[in-house]
Amino acid sequence: MDLVNLAHGSLYMMGAYFAADLCGVDGNFVIGVLLALGARCRSASPWNSSPLRHLYGRDHLDQVLATFG
């Protein structure tokens, strides 16, 4: 993709939060993780389509500053 993204840690954190929350509600680890995967994909789609799309052609320093912040 040629995009420097430093927000991976926060994206993983959101997925882990969704998994822990959904495992606590259902009590089943596998179903909770699968539901968390779907929830994380739905929450990541708007982030990728709107703000990051403007950064694809920019300098790498702009990408680092935008995704780090």
Helices and strands as residue ranges (DSSP letters): H 8-26, H 29-49, G 52-55, H 60-68
